[in-house]
Amino acid sequence: MRRKNLWPAGMAASVAALLPGVALAVQAPVVTVQAPVVTEHRGVFHGVPLAYSVTIDGIDVPEPGGQGGAHVVSFAYQREHVPIAARPVVFLFNGGPITASLWIHLGAFAPRRVEAPSDLAAGADAFHVVDNPQSLIDAADLVFVDPADTGFSRRLPGTAPDAYHSVQADGQQIAGFIQRWLVAHGRLGSPVYLVGESYGTVRAPEVIGQLAALPQPVLVDGVMLLGQAVNIVEYAQRPANIMSYVVSLPTLAAIAWYHGKVDRAGRSFDQFLAEARHYAGTTYLAALYQGSDLPADQRAAVAAALDRYSGIPAAYYRAHDLRISKEQFRTALLADRHLVMGRNDARYVGPLTAKPGDPSEVIETGFEKAWDSYLHGELKVGWPEPYAPMADIKGFDDWGWSGSSPFSPFAYAKPITQLMAKNPRFRVLIGNGYYDTQTTTGAADYLRSQSGWPADRVALRYYEGGHMAYTVDASAVRMADDLRALVTGQPMASLPEGQK
């Protein structure tokens, strides 16, 4: 959910709201409002030659009480010389909490994107910005949003440092920005779509609900959830949460297949994953539910099956209550080669040390280097303020997760359910990478199956790659095509599942 290594040992403290009544000194941030930067560009997108502009500008969004607020800066890509009244607008943001939008910006959707090297051992300097002919700019305008204290966005004077460190306040900031952007550009009549990645998939439903509750409601027409954390069912794995191990098994199987740690036995990747997914939801779930009551012979059989699907020896499962966490799996699968796998993307490997890191962090570093070149070289930004990739937040314990006790529902999907009834056009597209150990394909499938959303208005896509699956060129193309289908109204049932 967050860039960098902030994987929590447990979520009990992380899901507690910030303590009430604790007074924090209000820092007075310096907000320098720069003149908008506008550049003109041309390209061919989906076979259509066109001109487009990029506008980097900010909008002040007050806090609900009218005191303080945020100066939110966005990057708006708008096609030139076309009617705008009914032209869709897509607002895109990353996760965290709280990071800027540069990764999703240059991942799959902007007219230019970062091309990651196919050699996973190549360094960050091998990431380059290239044309993105699959961009949706021919059919919709794209607005990439950076929350306060990320990118060039800043809190306004009088606003507490932690003012936006909660699901509701963060959502209010982004919803307020979207409403004001639509008004300022005469686009209240335009169809509105959201794309959120990682924690952005928690933000997106909150924004959807707050926009729908405005005095003049803005009813979003669709949302794309990448690396979903909406159900937050398995991001951090408490041992007692057996469902987290069930939904994680398909990801362990995909990773073990990729690294050649399972017997493929003439099966295709799709066939192997389908078997793992079925086993997880049937025999494995039932075994974990029985716990210590499971007969010894059945325990041995389940351990042997988990060995076949995950590449982790059956003896390990017998000794660890038939479960292995994703963090343990990262260090265990390739331990015989003294390697640790990436957290964001398990295809990446590095030396296994006493304090193993995340070899896939090279993706983030590569994107940041490419972004810096793109920002100053192509977009001509000469502002003296630094572009902040992420806010200064210590970790998940510094975030208000919308609950005041363990009895809180943490029902992040509820606004989507409510909008389904209000807007019959509204649709959901869920996408996850196979090799992402943070947010998994099984959890995405679980979200779809448990949501109660109409089946013809929800689609699920699996992509080759990890948490940032758009680093695989073929996945970036498919993601862009999937978003195009969502925005242009193509029946999502006609799209392929997206497996290899």
N, C-alpha and C positions, 0 to 999 in steps of 0.2 A: 504494500500500500504506500510505502514511503520510500523515496530514494535514500540511498546510503544504508548503513547497517544499524537499524534500530529495531531489530526483531526482539519482541519482548519475551521474557521467560514465561509469563502468564498474562492473562487478560483481566484478572480480577480487579487489579488497581486501574488498569487502562480504561475500563469501561465505566469508571466512576466519574461523575460530573465534577468540575472544579469546585473546591470547597466554598460554600457561601460565607460571606462575612469576612473574608480575608482581603484586607485592603492592600492593593498594589500601587506603588507610586506611579503616577501617570507621567510617562515621558513625553516630551514635546518634540515630536519628529519634525524635521525640516522638510517641507514639501515644496519643491520648486516645480511649478507648472510650466512645462516647456511648450513651445509652439508645436502644433502637429507636424509630423514628418510625412510627406506624401510622395510616393514614387510611382512611376508609370512603367508597365511591363507588357510584353506580348508573349504568346505561346500557343501551342496546339494542344487541346484537351478533349479527350474522347473523340478525336478526329476533327474538332472544331477550332479553326484559327480565331483568336480573339485578343482583345486588349483588356487589361485589368489594372486596377490601382491597388496600392497597399497604403493604408492610412494608420499611423501610430498616434494615438491620441488618448486622452484621459477624460473621465467623467467623475464628478464628485457624487458620492452616494452617502447621504446622511445616515446616522444610526437611527433606530426607530424613535428614540426620544428627541431627536433633533439636535443633539449635542455631539459634536465631533463627526466621525465617519471615516470614509476612505476615498482617496483619489485613485480610481481604478483605471489602469491603462490597458488598452487592447490593441491587437493587430487585426485590422479589418481588410479582407481581400474582397473587392467588389468589381464585378464585370462592368466594363464601360459600354455605353451606347445601347442599352437594353432597358425596357420598361421595368420599373422596380416595384410597382404597387403590389403585385401578387408573387413576386420572386421570393423563393424561400430564403431564410437566413438560418445558418447553423452556428450555434455558439459552442465552442470546444474548450475544455479545460483538463488539466492533469489532476493529480491527487495529492498525496502527502500523508497526513496534513502537515504543512501547507507548502506546495511547490508551484513554480511557474509553469506555463504551458508549453515550454520550448520543445519537450519531447514529443507530445502529440502534434505540435505545430509542424515540426519537420519529420514526423514519422511517416504518415501515409496520406495526409489530406490536403496540405497546402500545395500550391503550384510548383513549389520546389521542395525536395525532401532529401534527407540524409541517406546515402547508400552505405550500408555497413559492409565491411569486407567479408567475403565468403570464408576466408581463412580466419578461424576463430582465435588463432594465436597472434594475429596481427594486433598492433597497438592502436591507441586512440588516434594517432595521426593518419591512419588508413581510412577514417570515416570522411566522406566527401559529400557536398551538396550537389545534387543533380536535378535535371528536369523531372517532373512528375506528371506525365500525360494522362494519368488516371484521375487527377484531381477533379473535384466536383465543381470547380469554379465556373464551368460552362452552364451549369444548371442551378447553382445556388451561391449566395455570398457566404463567406466564412469569416467568423469573428473569434479569434483566439484570446482568451481572457486570463489575465494574471491577477490573483487575489492580492489584497493588501500585504505589503512587506515581501512580495515576490516580484520579479521582473522590475518594471519601473513604477509599480503601484505602491502607494504608501498610505499609512494612517494619517488622518488629518490631525492638526494640533488639538489637544484636549481629549484624545482617544487613548484609552489604556492599552498597554502593550499586548494584553491578552484579550482585547475586546472581541476579536473574531476567532478565538480559539474554541469554538463549539460548533456542533452541527447546525444549530438554528441560526447563530449569528453569522457564520460563514455563508449559509444559504441566503440569508437576508441581504448580505453584501452583493452576492452574484445576481440574485433575483432583482435587486434594486438597480444594478448596472444594466441588466438586460432590458428592463422596462424603460429606463432613461435612454438607452441607446436606440431603441425602437422609436421612441417619441422624437428624439433629436434628428433622426434620419427619415422621418415620415414613413416608417415601416410597420405601424401597428396593424395594418391589414395583411402583412406577409405571413405565410406559414412559418412557424418557429420550430426548430429541432435542436436537440442538445446531444453532445458527445462528451461523455465523462470517462476518464481512465483511472483505474485503481481507486483511491479514496474518492476520486471524482464520481464514482458510481454511487457513493453514499450521498454526495453533494447533489447530484442530479435529481433524485426524487424529492429532496428537500426543496430545491429550487422550483421544481414542477408544482409542488403544493403551495409554495408561497406566491408564485405567479398566478395560480388559479384563485387565490384568496384576495387578490388586489381589488379595490373598488371597481376598477375597470379590468376584469380578469384577462390575463394572457394565457390562453389554453394551448399548451405545447402539442404539436402534432406527432412527435416521435422522439425516441431517445435511443442512442447506441451506448451500451454499457460494455466497456473493454476492461478485462481483468477485474470482474465484478467482485465487490465486497458487500453487496446489498444485504445478503443474509448473514454475513460475517460468521459463517458456521464453522470454518476450519482454518482461518488465517493463523491463529495461535492455537495449539492443540493441548487443551487440558486433558489429562488422562481419562477423566470420567465422561468426557464428551465422545461417546463411541461413534456418533455420526461423523465427526471430523475425520476419523480414520477410514470410515466407509467411503466417503466422497473423495478422499485423497488417493485411494488405491489406483484408480485409472491413471493418475499422473505418475505415480511410482512405476507403474507398468510401462507407460510410454517412455519414461526416462531409461528404464532398464533395457527396453528394446533398443533405444537409440545407441546405448553404450555396449550393446552386444552381450548383456548379462543374463539373457533368458534364452531358452531353446525356442526358436521360432517355429520349428516343426512343420514347415511348409505353409504356415499361415501368413496372410498379409498383415500389415500393421493394423488395418481396420478390423480384421477378424480377431486379432489378438486383443485389441482394446475393447471390442464388443464383449468378448468373453470375460475380461477383467471387470468391466462395468457390471455385467450381469452377476458375476460371482460376488462382487462387493455388495450389491443390493439384496442378495438372497442369503446364501450360506454364510458369508462373512458377517453380515449384519446380525443374523440370528445367533451366531456363535458369540459375538461380543455381548449381545443382550443376555445370554445365559451366564456369562462370566465364569465364576468358580464352580457353577453347577454343570458346566459343560463336561460330558464324559471324557475320560482320558483318550480313548481311541478317536473320538471326534476332534479333540484338540490337536492331536497329532496329524490328522488328515487336513485340518485347516492350515496348520503351520506348513505342511508340505505344499499345499496349494499356493500359499502366500510366497513361498520360496519360488515356485514356478512363475508367478506373475511379477514379483518385484526383484528377484535376483538376490535377496537377502536370505541367508541360510535358515532352514526350518528351526534349527537349534536356537537361533536368536529369538524367533517368535515364541517358541515354547518357554523360554526364560523371561519373556517380557510381555506376558498377558496378550499375546497375539497382536501386538501393535508396535509400530515404529513411527516416531514423529518425522515430519519432513526435514527438520533440522538434523536429526540423527541420520536420516537416510542420506543427506548430502555428504556426510563424511564417511558413511559405512560402505556405500555401493562400490566405490573405487579404492577402498583402503588398501587392497592388495597391490595397487599401483602407486600408493602414497599420494593420492590425489583427492581434492575436494571439488565438488561441483558447485556451480553458481546458484545463488538463491533466486535471482530474477530470471535466469535462464540456465538450466542444468546442462545444456550442451557445452558450456564453458567450463574448463577445469583449470586448477592451479595446484601448487604444492600443498599437501596436507600438513599443517603445522599445529602446534599446541593451541593456538587461537586462530582457527581457520577463518579466512575472510570470505568475500564473495567475488570470485573471478569474473563474474559477468558485469561487475561495476565498470569494466572498460567500455561498455555500451554508453553509460551515462557520461563518462569522461569524453568519449568520442563525440557524442552529440553536443556537449557543451563547447568543445573546441570548434566544431563545424558551425554551431549557432553563432559564436562570436564573429567568425568570418562573414557569415551571411548577414548578421545584424548591421555590421559596420560597412561591409563591402558592397552588398547588394541593396540593402534597405537604407543606406546612407544616414544612419543614426549617429549623430555626433554629440549627444547629450553627455554632460560631465558625470552624471550619476551612474553608478555601476548597475548592471542588470543582475538582479539577485536570483539565482536558480531556485532557492528555497528560503523560507522564513526561518528566523532563529527560534525554533521550538525544540525543547529538549527531547521530546518523545511522546508516546501515546498517553502517558500519564498527565501531560499538560493539555489534554484535549477534553472538552465536555462532550460526552457521547450520547446525550439526550436521555440519560437515565439517572435517577438519584439513589437507586438501590438495586440489588440483584433481582428484584421483582419487576423491574421495568421491562417493557416489551422489546425495546430497541427495534421497533417496527419500521425500518427504513423504507420498506417497499410500499407502505400504506398509501402515500400520495399517488403512486402509480395506479394502484387499484382504484382509488377514488376518481382519478382522471379517466380511466377506462370507461366509467359510467358517464362522465360529463362530455367527453369528446369521442364520438364513435370513429373518428379518423385516427386516433392515437394508436401507435404501434411501438413495440419494443424489440430491439435487436441486441442480443447478448453475444459477446465474443470473447474467447479465451485461448491462450496459447497452451499447447500440449506440455511444454517443458517448464512451466511456471510453477515453482514450489510455493509461491505466496498465495495466489488465488487460482484455484484449480478448475479443470474442466468438470470434474464431478460436482463441485459446489455450484457451478453454473447450471448444470443439468438439474440439480436439486432445487435451485431457485425457480427454474421454469416449471418443474413438476409440482411444486408446492404452492405456487403463487395464486392459483385459481384464475389466472388471466385467460381470456379466450384464446384457444390454440391457434386460430387463424390470424391473431394479432401479435404473436410472439414468435421469434425465430432465434435459434441458437447456432452459432458457428464456432468450430474449432480451427485453430490456425497453427501451422508449423512455426515453431519458435517459442519464446518464453513470455514473460510478463509484458515485454515490448515486442510482440511478435512481428511488428512491421519492420524489424531489422532484417527479416527474411524477405527478399524482393517479391517472391511469389505471394507471400502473405500480405504484403503492403498493397499489391494489386487487388487481391481478393477483398481486403478490408475496404478499400476505396469503392470497389464495385458494390459491396454490400451496403455501404452507406448511400450510394447512389440509388439503389433499389428502394431503400427506406424513404428517401426524400422525394423521389419521383413517383412513388406510388405503385411500383412494381409488386405484384403479389409475392410475398416472401416465401410462400410455400413452394414456388417454382424454383427457388434457389437451392443449390446443393447443400448438403449438411456441412461440407467444408472439410471433410476428412482427407487424409493423404491418399 
